[in-house]
Amino acid sequence: MSKEKIILGIDPGTTIMGYGLIKVVGKEMVFMQLNELMLKKYNDPYTKLKLIFERTIHLIDTYHPDEIAIEAPFFGKNVQSMLKLGRAQGVAMAAGLSREVTITEYSPKKIKMAITGNGNASKEQVAKMLQSVLGLKELPKNLDATDGLAAAVCHFYNGGNQTSEKSYSGWGAFVKQNDKRIG
């Protein structure tokens, strides 16, 4: 009997949070869903974080993923943007940790490399490759959803255990691996 597992991929953001779900049956992946949480209309940053947390909890409680793959914020020039993305990622991770779902972070370059073979691929190239590999009929207007799906597919391609990326199985593991960050 082949083992099944569900992977939730998240592309955190404070304007749009993209997410996608795949089911792994044996050695095959099956597309389940991709969507996005639109946050543009909210001005309050704390409302956005609350909505990200609530949507992630809803996805976990609805689909019962075995693992979460999340895109890590990239180091850009704008420190404020980096902080906002880090907070968005943090609340999505907190939601997963609160439900004791294993979380693995992947850099944007690692995800692009896993999907297209090119770490500098565009969002469009990643989306087209996912469309081809998973047999998606059409692509969403905003490619944040395909970025979330790409994180899940990257996790699948990496066998679900990536030693060079960060992985947490619960609060205890997070605290143990980040003891220097905790005062």
trRosetta pair geometry for C-beta under 8 A, 3 or more apart (Angstrom, degrees):
i j d omega theta_ij theta_ji phi_ij phi_ji
2 25 5.7 70 116 175 133 70
2 26 3.6 -49 -150 -68 140 88
3 26 7.3 119 46 -84 58 40
4 23 6.2 -9 -166 -179 103 101
4 24 6.6 157 -154 82 50 59
4 25 5.2 -7 -104 -101 88 69
5 23 7.4 165 85 -157 34 58
5 24 4.9 -6 58 53 82 107
5 66 4.1 -62 -159 27 101 149
5 67 6.8 35 159 6 125 100
5 160 7.7 23 96 -94 154 150
6 21 6.2 -2 -174 -169 103 105
6 22 7.3 170 -152 88 58 41
6 23 5.3 -30 -99 -104 76 69
6 24 7.5 -168 -81 15 25 76
6 32 7.2 19 -139 -27 105 159
6 63 5.8 -153 155 154 154 101
6 64 6.5 94 45 92 140 65
6 65 4.5 -113 107 -117 98 60
6 66 5.6 127 49 1 63 83
6 67 7.9 177 92 34 49 65
7 21 7.0 162 83 -150 50 56
7 22 5.3 -6 56 59 97 88
7 23 8.0 175 18 -91 71 23
7 24 6.6 53 -12 -22 107 110
7 65 6.1 77 -132 -156 14 114
7 66 7.0 -44 -74 56 56 84
7 67 5.2 -18 -114 73 80 95
7 68 7.5 150 -164 -102 64 23
7 69 6.0 21 179 -4 112 108
7 152 4.4 142 117 -154 107 94
7 155 5.3 -177 -163 85 144 132
7 156 6.1 -147 19 -58 160 90
7 160 7.6 -133 -90 -101 126 98
8 19 6.5 -8 -175 -169 90 111
8 20 7.7 160 -156 84 49 39
8 21 5.4 -21 -103 -99 65 85
8 59 5.9 115 -135 141 143 126
8 60 7.2 -81 -15 -83 164 68
8 63 6.7 129 -75 85 111 135
8 65 3.9 -95 -16 -57 103 165
8 67 7.4 -171 30 96 71 47
8 68 4.9 -25 72 -111 99 76
8 69 7.4 177 88 27 47 66
8 96 8.0 -165 73 -99 130 117
8 101 7.7 12 34 160 123 151
8 152 6.4 -101 157 -92 10 118
9 19 6.4 161 86 -154 58 58
9 20 4.9 -8 57 60 107 85
9 21 7.4 -171 19 -78 75 34
9 22 7.5 32 -10 3 111 97
9 68 7.6 153 -91 -164 28 58
9 69 4.7 -20 -108 70 77 100
9 70 7.4 168 -159 -82 51 38
9 71 7.9 55 179 -31 90 86
9 148 4.7 141 111 164 88 60
9 149 5.5 124 65 -117 135 14
9 150 6.6 179 159 61 154 37
9 151 3.4 155 -161 74 106 89
9 152 2.9 -110 -32 -32 114 82
9 153 7.0 -26 -51 0 156 61
9 154 7.6 109 -120 31 132 91
9 155 6.8 -166 -88 6 99 121
10 17 6.8 -15 -164 -179 95 100
10 18 7.4 148 -160 86 45 55
10 19 5.0 -11 -104 -103 66 92
10 56 7.0 9 -99 -108 148 108
10 68 6.5 3 0 -174 113 105
10 69 7.4 170 22 87 68 51
10 70 4.6 -12 64 -112 101 83
10 71 7.0 -133 99 14 58 78
10 92 5.2 178 148 176 160 148
10 148 5.2 -8 -126 -136 23 101
10 151 6.3 -59 45 67 37 155
11 17 6.8 167 84 -164 63 50
11 18 4.0 7 50 58 115 101
11 19 7.1 -153 23 -69 70 47
11 70 8.0 167 -81 -156 27 60
11 71 4.9 21 -116 19 65 134
11 144 5.3 -155 89 -171 132 75
11 145 7.9 -137 33 -85 124 12
11 147 3.7 54 -75 108 158 108
11 148 4.2 -109 2 -65 89 70
11 150 7.7 45 -60 47 119 97
11 151 6.3 178 -61 -20 74 127
12 17 5.7 -13 -134 -125 43 96
12 52 6.9 56 -141 -156 93 138
12 70 6.5 28 -23 -167 107 108
12 71 6.7 -155 18 63 76 87
12 73 7.5 -59 73 -64 113 86
12 85 6.3 120 104 -164 103 70
12 88 4.0 155 166 122 109 104
12 89 4.2 -174 42 -76 162 63
12 92 5.1 -137 -91 1 117 144
13 16 5.1 10 84 69 135 52
13 17 5.3 -171 45 -81 74 52
13 18 7.2 40 12 -1 119 78
13 39 7.4 -176 108 33 81 129
13 85 6.7 -20 -110 -114 53 83
13 88 5.7 136 -40 147 1 168
13 144 6.2 -78 16 -141 145 137
14 39 6.0 -111 171 103 44 147
14 45 6.8 -14 -155 -136 136 84
14 48 5.1 55 -154 150 83 151
14 49 7.8 -22 -114 -63 97 69
14 52 7.9 -62 -103 -49 57 137
14 84 4.7 -68 -7 168 146 112
14 85 7.1 -112 -12 -78 97 48
14 87 7.4 36 -72 74 120 104
14 88 5.1 -134 -58 -64 75 129
15 39 5.7 -162 -159 69 16 96
15 40 5.5 37 -160 -78 80 77
16 36 5.1 -5 -173 -179 103 128
16 37 7.0 153 -160 74 52 54
16 38 6.0 -16 -108 -110 82 52
16 39 6.5 -165 -76 23 32 88
16 40 7.3 0 -56 -39 79 93
16 142 5.7 -116 -160 161 166 151
16 144 4.3 158 117 21 121 168
17 36 6.4 156 78 -161 47 70
17 37 4.3 0 53 48 102 107
17 39 6.8 64 -10 -20 90 122
17 52 5.5 138 -56 -118 156 95
17 55 6.8 144 81 78 141 146
17 88 6.7 -162 -90 -177 108 121
17 92 7.2 169 -150 -77 135 131
17 144 7.1 166 149 153 9 131
17 148 7.5 69 158 -75 63 133
18 34 7.4 6 -177 -174 92 96
18 35 7.8 -179 -149 98 58 34
18 36 4.8 -31 -100 -102 63 95
18 142 7.2 -149 -84 120 112 104
18 143 7.6 -19 -96 129 158 37
18 144 3.2 -170 -45 140 120 74
18 145 4.3 -141 -147 -74 102 28
18 146 7.0 -44 180 32 145 35
18 147 4.9 91 74 58 148 91
18 148 3.7 -157 122 -19 82 110
18 149 7.6 -72 152 -7 109 72
19 34 6.9 -175 99 -146 47 59
19 35 6.2 -12 64 63 85 71
19 36 7.1 151 18 -97 70 43
19 37 7.5 37 0 -12 112 95
19 55 7.8 -177 -4 139 148 117
19 59 6.5 -74 147 -102 158 162
19 145 6.9 -35 44 -135 38 64
19 148 3.9 -120 -102 173 22 155
19 149 7.6 89 152 -52 29 61
20 31 8.0 -50 -177 -146 110 84
20 32 7.8 137 175 61 68 83
20 33 6.6 -171 -148 99 55 54
20 34 3.8 -11 -103 -102 95 91
20 35 7.7 148 -85 16 56 52
20 145 6.4 102 -61 172 96 70
20 146 7.1 45 -51 -123 141 28
20 148 4.5 146 -1 105 81 89
20 149 2.6 39 11 -83 173 73
20 150 7.5 87 33 -1 142 43
20 151 7.5 146 46 45 100 82
20 152 5.3 -126 91 14 94 133
20 153 7.9 -12 99 -23 136 91
21 32 4.0 -52 102 71 101 125
21 33 4.8 24 39 49 106 86
21 34 7.4 -165 20 -71 61 53
21 59 7.5 -168 -63 -169 123 112
21 63 5.6 -89 -128 -169 157 164
21 65 6.8 -130 -128 -83 104 114
21 149 7.8 -59 11 -110 27 79
21 152 6.6 172 -122 -107 23 167
22 29 4.8 4 171 -173 133 108
22 30 6.4 148 -167 70 77 43
22 31 6.0 -45 -110 -105 82 38
22 32 5.9 -178 -105 4 24 95
22 134 7.6 -108 -107 -114 115 129
22 149 7.3 98 -41 -155 101 82
22 152 4.9 152 11 138 105 128
22 153 6.4 96 -22 -75 154 68
22 156 6.4 -47 90 -49 145 140
23 29 7.2 148 76 -158 42 57
23 30 4.6 -21 63 61 94 102
23 32 5.5 97 -22 -56 92 115
24 27 7.9 -14 -173 -134 95 15
24 28 7.2 158 -155 83 56 42
24 29 5.4 -30 -98 -100 70 71
24 30 7.7 -179 -83 17 22 77
24 156 6.0 176 -85 -122 121 109
25 28 5.3 -21 67 67 83 95
25 29 7.9 151 22 -101 69 22
25 30 6.1 27 3 -10 111 119
29 134 7.3 -60 109 -102 105 93
29 153 6.8 124 139 -119 169 77
29 156 5.1 21 -78 -160 138 163
31 34 7.8 -48 -164 -22 105 99
31 134 4.2 91 -57 -179 122 121
31 135 7.0 -144 6 58 134 82
31 136 6.5 168 -125 -75 170 83
31 149 7.8 12 -131 -150 96 128
32 63 7.2 102 142 -139 153 133
33 63 7.8 -130 32 -87 129 143
34 136 8.0 -15 19 -114 132 137
34 140 6.7 -126 112 -24 112 129
34 145 4.4 107 155 164 103 105
34 146 6.4 43 179 -80 157 48
34 148 6.5 152 -144 75 93 106
34 149 4.5 -36 -98 -56 127 124
35 140 7.7 145 -118 -89 35 151
35 145 5.6 -96 157 -125 3 122
36 140 7.0 146 -11 155 116 159
36 142 5.7 -29 -6 81 168 127
36 144 5.2 81 -114 84 130 110
36 145 4.5 -96 -47 -65 96 93
36 148 7.6 171 -92 -1 73 137
37 51 6.5 168 170 141 132 107
37 52 6.7 158 90 -100 153 60
37 55 4.8 -67 -84 -78 146 175
38 41 7.0 48 132 3 102 98
39 42 5.5 -56 -172 36 71 111
39 48 4.7 72 -168 -131 132 101
39 51 6.3 163 -105 80 103 140
39 52 7.5 -8 -77 -58 142 92
42 47 4.8 -137 -173 99 134 123
42 48 5.3 169 93 -67 132 82
42 51 7.1 173 -12 -3 165 146
43 47 7.9 50 62 40 47 131
44 47 4.0 78 82 2 108 110
44 48 7.0 -176 95 -11 59 82
45 48 5.5 -51 -155 33 39 116
45 49 6.6 38 151 -18 68 103
45 84 7.1 -106 -139 -125 123 98
45 87 7.6 38 168 100 114 155
46 49 5.6 -48 -147 36 38 112
46 50 6.3 42 151 -21 65 103
47 50 5.6 -54 -149 36 32 114
47 51 6.4 31 153 -18 65 106
48 51 5.8 -58 -150 37 29 110
48 52 6.4 32 152 -21 65 105
48 88 7.4 -48 136 -97 109 97
49 52 5.6 -51 -148 34 33 113
49 53 6.4 34 153 -19 64 105
49 87 5.9 -62 -99 149 123 109
49 88 6.9 -129 -105 -96 74 54
49 91 4.8 152 -168 -39 87 159
50 53 5.7 -56 -152 36 31 112
50 54 6.2 27 153 -16 66 109
50 91 7.9 -98 -73 -165 22 153
51 54 5.7 -54 -141 40 32 110
51 55 6.1 31 160 -19 66 106
52 55 6.1 -55 -144 37 26 107
52 56 6.3 25 157 -18 61 109
52 88 5.6 -155 -114 -150 169 76
52 91 5.0 95 93 92 115 125
52 92 5.7 -73 159 -62 108 85
52 95 7.9 -143 129 -22 71 137
53 56 6.0 -62 -151 37 26 110
53 57 6.3 26 153 -18 65 108
53 91 4.4 -83 -66 170 93 110
53 92 7.3 -135 -91 -77 49 39
53 94 6.6 -27 -119 79 107 109
53 95 5.0 171 -152 -65 64 113
54 57 5.7 -53 -146 37 31 112
54 58 6.2 35 153 -22 65 106
55 58 5.4 -52 -147 36 33 115
55 59 6.4 35 153 -20 66 103
56 59 5.7 -51 -148 35 32 111
56 60 6.4 31 153 -18 64 106
56 91 7.5 163 16 127 142 78
56 92 4.8 164 -79 -137 152 69
56 95 3.6 113 100 85 123 159
56 96 6.6 -75 165 -44 124 76
57 60 5.7 -57 -149 37 31 111
57 61 6.1 23 156 -13 67 111
57 95 4.8 -119 -56 -154 74 113
57 98 7.4 -24 -100 75 103 127
57 99 7.0 153 -129 -41 70 127
58 61 5.9 -60 -142 43 27 106
58 62 5.9 20 160 -16 65 114
59 62 5.9 -61 -140 41 25 107
59 63 5.8 -19 178 21 66 114
59 65 7.4 9 138 -11 94 118
60 63 7.1 -72 -124 54 16 79
60 64 7.0 63 178 -96 53 31
60 65 6.3 -78 -119 28 65 93
60 68 8.0 -39 -90 -68 104 122
60 95 6.6 -178 -8 147 137 100
60 96 6.6 172 -81 -105 139 59
60 99 4.7 140 153 51 150 171
60 101 6.0 -130 -131 -27 123 147
61 64 7.6 16 -157 -65 17 67
61 99 7.5 -134 -61 -111 71 145
65 68 6.0 95 107 -70 141 71
65 101 6.0 57 87 -149 91 140
66 101 7.3 160 165 -145 17 91
66 102 7.4 -2 147 34 63 103
67 101 6.7 161 -118 175 22 90
67 102 4.9 -32 -117 75 80 99
67 103 7.6 159 -169 -88 67 28
67 104 6.9 6 179 4 113 104
67 155 6.5 -173 119 163 128 145
67 160 6.0 178 -18 -144 174 105
68 92 7.9 -173 171 150 144 97
68 93 7.9 175 102 -113 141 57
68 96 4.6 -83 10 -117 156 148
68 101 5.3 76 -16 125 107 120
68 102 7.0 179 26 91 72 47
68 103 4.6 -19 71 -108 106 75
68 104 7.3 170 89 25 56 62
69 103 7.8 160 -88 -159 23 56
69 104 5.4 -21 -112 69 69 94
69 106 6.1 9 -176 -2 100 118
69 151 4.2 179 116 149 102 89
69 152 5.2 164 43 -90 122 40
69 154 6.3 171 168 69 149 93
69 155 3.5 -132 -72 -44 142 134
70 89 6.2 125 157 -148 131 94
70 92 6.2 150 -122 109 138 128
70 93 6.5 -102 18 -75 169 88
70 96 8.0 -132 -40 -9 130 153
70 103 6.1 -1 3 -167 118 103
70 104 7.3 163 25 82 72 42
70 105 5.5 -37 75 -105 89 65
70 106 7.4 159 78 23 38 74
70 151 6.1 35 -112 179 13 152
71 89 7.7 -113 83 -105 60 116
71 105 7.6 61 -177 -157 10 71
71 106 6.2 -47 -109 73 51 81
71 107 7.7 50 -159 -167 70 15
71 108 5.9 50 -163 -79 114 71
71 111 6.1 -37 -105 -28 99 153
71 147 6.5 -25 -32 158 155 103
71 148 7.6 -105 -8 -99 114 49
71 150 8.0 40 -69 83 120 99
71 151 5.0 -112 -47 -83 82 127
72 89 6.9 63 -130 -138 43 159
72 105 4.4 67 -63 177 104 115
72 106 6.5 -162 -2 78 94 26
72 107 5.3 -40 53 -92 116 52
72 108 7.5 -117 63 -25 71 68
72 165 7.8 -157 -25 -152 131 104
72 166 7.7 95 -81 32 132 111
73 82 5.8 122 151 -149 136 67
73 85 3.8 126 -109 117 123 124
73 86 5.2 -74 4 -67 152 68
73 89 5.9 -123 -32 -17 97 142
74 107 6.8 87 -95 -162 85 85
74 108 5.0 -39 -58 10 124 126
74 109 7.8 107 -109 -21 121 88
75 82 6.8 29 -127 -114 49 134
76 81 6.1 -27 67 83 134 127
76 82 6.1 -168 43 -64 86 98
78 81 4.0 56 100 12 117 114
78 82 6.6 168 96 -15 63 85
79 82 5.4 -55 -150 36 35 116
79 83 6.4 37 153 -21 67 103
80 83 5.7 -52 -150 33 32 111
80 84 6.5 31 153 -18 64 105
81 84 5.7 -55 -149 37 33 112
81 85 6.3 30 155 -16 67 107
82 85 5.9 -56 -147 39 29 109
82 86 6.2 31 154 -22 64 109
83 86 5.6 -56 -147 36 29 114
83 87 6.5 30 155 -20 64 103
84 87 5.9 -54 -151 34 30 110
84 88 6.5 30 151 -19 64 105
85 88 5.5 -53 -148 36 34 112
85 89 6.2 33 154 -17 67 105
86 89 5.7 -53 -146 39 30 110
86 90 6.1 36 152 -26 63 108
87 90 5.4 -53 -146 34 31 117
87 91 6.6 25 160 -15 66 101
88 91 6.4 -56 -150 35 27 101
88 92 6.6 25 153 -14 62 109
89 92 5.8 -61 -151 40 32 110
89 93 6.1 31 152 -19 68 109
89 105 7.9 52 -174 -115 131 115
90 93 5.6 -56 -146 38 29 111
90 94 6.2 33 154 -23 65 105
91 94 5.3 -46 -142 34 36 116
91 95 6.6 44 153 -24 63 98
92 95 5.8 -48 -155 29 32 114
92 96 6.8 29 149 -13 62 104
93 96 5.7 -56 -153 39 36 110
93 97 6.0 33 152 -18 70 108
93 103 5.5 103 -135 -179 85 171
93 168 7.3 61 -169 50 112 139
93 174 7.9 125 154 -108 120 141
94 97 5.6 -54 -140 41 31 111
94 98 6.1 36 156 -26 65 105
95 98 5.9 -54 -149 31 27 112
95 99 6.9 6 156 0 60 108
96 99 6.2 -72 -154 47 31 97
96 101 4.4 -89 -165 66 86 107
96 102 8.0 -62 162 72 119 14
96 103 4.8 105 109 -67 148 117
97 100 7.1 33 -171 -82 37 34
97 101 7.5 -96 -67 48 25 67
97 103 6.8 -53 -60 -7 79 131
97 168 6.5 -23 -93 122 107 127
97 170 6.0 117 -154 -149 80 38
97 171 5.4 102 170 -63 121 69
97 174 6.2 -15 -117 -24 144 143
100 169 7.5 18 -167 161 73 67
100 170 5.1 -1 -126 -99 78 105
102 167 6.6 9 179 -178 99 99
102 168 7.0 177 -152 90 56 44
102 169 4.7 -17 -103 -110 88 68
103 167 6.7 173 90 -151 50 54
103 168 5.0 -3 56 55 97 91
103 169 8.0 -166 21 -78 65 27
104 155 6.0 134 67 -117 129 112
104 160 7.6 173 -9 -165 152 49
104 162 5.7 108 -171 36 136 110
104 165 5.7 72 179 108 94 122
104 166 7.0 165 -151 91 53 48
104 167 4.3 -13 -100 -101 82 91
104 168 8.0 179 -76 20 42 58
105 165 5.4 -156 80 175 65 105
105 166 4.6 14 35 58 114 95
105 167 7.5 -149 15 -71 68 47
106 110 4.6 -127 -174 86 93 124
106 111 5.0 110 122 -58 127 90
106 114 7.8 -38 -169 -1 148 139
106 151 6.0 171 45 -139 123 83
106 154 5.3 135 167 116 176 143
106 155 7.1 -133 -33 -66 136 78
106 158 7.9 -180 -95 -7 128 154
106 162 7.0 52 -89 61 93 171
106 165 5.3 -27 -92 -126 57 156
107 110 4.5 96 55 2 82 104
107 111 7.1 -150 91 -5 44 84
107 165 7.3 -146 -11 -109 77 106
108 111 5.8 -57 -150 36 33 111
108 112 6.3 31 155 -17 68 107
109 112 5.9 -55 -145 39 30 110
109 113 6.2 32 155 -21 64 109
109 119 4.1 26 -167 -168 87 108
109 120 7.5 -1 -125 -65 88 52
110 113 5.7 -55 -147 36 28 113
110 114 6.4 29 154 -21 63 106
110 119 7.4 11 -62 -121 25 102
110 154 6.6 96 125 -170 85 139
110 165 6.7 171 121 -73 175 125
111 114 5.8 -56 -149 34 30 110
111 115 6.4 15 158 -10 65 111
111 126 7.6 31 130 -132 97 139
111 147 7.7 66 132 -161 151 72
111 150 5.1 85 171 134 116 108
111 151 5.7 -43 -115 -91 134 58
111 154 4.4 -84 -124 -58 68 155
112 115 6.1 -65 -145 42 28 103
112 116 5.8 -29 178 31 69 111
112 118 6.4 -59 147 93 103 60
112 119 5.2 107 84 -144 111 34
112 120 6.9 150 125 -6 151 9
112 121 4.4 -179 -169 40 111 100
112 125 7.9 55 -152 88 100 111
112 126 5.9 -84 -117 -80 74 118
112 150 7.6 19 -78 170 47 143
113 116 7.2 -75 -120 58 16 72
113 117 6.6 25 -162 -141 54 15
113 118 6.8 -142 -104 77 55 12
113 119 4.2 -1 -63 -76 101 79
114 150 7.9 137 76 177 105 86
114 153 7.1 163 122 113 116 84
114 154 3.9 112 69 -125 154 82
114 157 4.7 155 -170 71 112 145
114 158 6.7 -58 -114 -43 139 95
115 121 7.2 -119 81 60 102 155
115 126 5.1 56 101 -139 150 83
115 129 5.2 128 159 94 94 138
115 130 6.5 -28 -155 -58 126 85
115 133 7.9 -127 -153 2 80 150
115 150 5.2 -41 -60 -146 149 103
115 153 6.1 72 -95 98 96 127
115 154 6.4 -59 -44 -71 88 87
115 157 7.9 -160 -71 -9 49 153
116 121 4.1 78 56 -66 158 161
116 125 5.4 43 -109 138 153 110
116 126 6.0 -92 -36 -90 119 60
116 129 5.1 -152 -88 -33 79 160
118 121 4.4 111 85 -54 102 92
118 125 7.2 -28 62 131 124 151
121 125 4.1 -119 -174 86 105 133
121 126 5.5 126 115 -53 124 82
121 129 7.9 -12 179 -7 158 136
122 125 4.7 102 52 3 76 99
122 126 7.2 -138 96 -2 43 85
123 126 5.7 -56 -152 37 33 112
123 127 6.2 33 151 -20 67 108
123 143 4.2 113 159 111 121 149
123 146 7.2 117 -179 78 86 116
123 147 6.5 -44 -133 -66 100 106
124 127 5.6 -54 -145 37 30 112
124 128 6.3 30 157 -19 65 106
124 143 6.9 -96 -74 -89 50 159
125 128 5.9 -53 -145 36 29 110
125 129 6.4 29 156 -18 63 107
126 129 5.9 -59 -152 37 28 110
126 130 6.4 28 152 -17 65 107
126 143 7.6 110 72 176 105 124
126 146 6.3 144 112 133 97 113
126 147 6.9 57 107 -94 147 63
126 150 5.2 -7 174 -94 124 148
127 130 5.8 -57 -149 37 31 111
127 131 6.3 36 151 -25 65 105
127 139 5.1 64 169 -138 123 139
127 143 5.1 -88 -60 -134 135 112
127 146 4.1 48 -106 134 87 170
128 131 5.4 -49 -148 32 32 117
128 132 6.5 32 153 -18 63 105
128 139 7.7 -45 -76 -64 52 145
129 132 5.7 -55 -151 37 32 112
129 133 6.1 24 156 -14 68 111
130 133 5.9 -58 -136 43 30 105
130 134 5.6 -5 174 12 68 117
130 136 6.5 26 124 -3 84 134
130 146 5.5 174 49 -158 152 104
130 149 5.8 93 -158 110 151 124
130 150 6.1 -97 -67 -80 133 80
130 153 6.5 -158 -113 -15 99 161
131 134 6.9 -69 -128 53 15 87
131 135 7.8 25 174 -145 48 3
131 136 4.3 -87 -127 55 65 107
131 139 5.8 -61 -75 -66 128 100
132 135 7.8 13 179 -68 19 40
133 153 7.2 93 98 -148 145 144
134 149 7.7 -74 -9 169 164 132
134 153 7.6 -102 -53 -90 121 132
136 139 6.6 79 119 -77 134 61
139 143 7.2 -1 169 -100 118 83
139 146 6.4 -11 -151 -57 101 137
140 143 6.9 162 76 -88 92 37
140 145 4.5 45 31 45 156 138
140 146 6.6 -168 34 -31 102 91
142 145 6.3 98 90 -5 84 94
143 146 4.9 -44 -161 40 72 112
143 147 6.2 83 137 -28 77 94
144 147 5.3 -49 -150 32 37 118
144 148 6.7 42 150 -20 65 98
145 148 5.8 -51 -156 31 33 111
145 149 6.6 32 147 -15 64 105
146 149 5.2 -50 -145 41 40 115
146 150 6.1 52 149 -30 67 100
147 150 5.4 -46 -147 29 32 118
147 151 7.0 40 151 -24 60 95
148 151 5.8 -47 -159 23 35 112
148 152 7.2 31 146 -13 63 101
149 152 5.7 -55 -158 35 40 112
149 153 6.3 35 148 -16 71 107
150 153 5.6 -55 -143 41 34 110
150 154 6.0 43 154 -25 67 104
151 154 5.6 -50 -146 33 29 116
151 155 6.5 33 151 -21 61 104
152 155 5.7 -55 -155 33 31 114
152 156 6.6 34 148 -20 64 103
153 156 5.4 -48 -151 33 37 116
153 157 6.4 36 151 -18 67 104
154 157 5.8 -56 -149 38 31 110
154 158 6.3 19 155 -10 65 111
155 158 5.9 -63 -145 44 29 105
155 160 6.0 49 165 -99 88 54
155 162 7.6 -99 -125 -20 64 121
156 159 7.9 43 174 -65 30 20
156 160 7.2 16 -107 -55 34 79
158 161 7.1 -149 135 57 91 36
158 162 4.6 1 158 -73 143 104
158 165 8.0 19 167 17 167 131
159 162 7.9 142 59 -60 78 66
161 167 7.4 -23 -139 -59 57 170
162 165 4.2 18 113 32 125 108
162 167 6.7 146 58 -49 77 120
166 177 7.1 139 -151 146 103 148
168 173 4.8 159 -152 100 69 113
168 174 4.5 32 -142 -73 140 83
168 177 6.8 -129 -94 32 92 140
169 173 4.6 87 41 -7 78 157
170 173 5.3 98 51 12 64 100
170 174 7.1 -120 106 -5 34 93
171 174 5.5 -57 -148 37 33 114
171 175 6.1 31 157 -18 69 106
172 175 5.9 -55 -147 37 28 108
172 176 6.2 28 155 -19 64 110
173 176 5.6 -55 -144 38 30 113
173 177 6.2 18 161 -9 66 111
174 177 6.2 -67 -147 44 25 101
174 178 6.0 -17 166 17 64 119
175 178 6.4 -80 -135 57 22 87
175 179 6.7 59 161 -82 63 68
175 182 6.1 11 -145 -29 82 160
176 179 6.5 -8 -155 -48 25 102
178 181 4.4 -34 171 33 99 119
178 182 6.3 95 115 -22 87 98
179 182 5.9 -65 -147 39 37 106
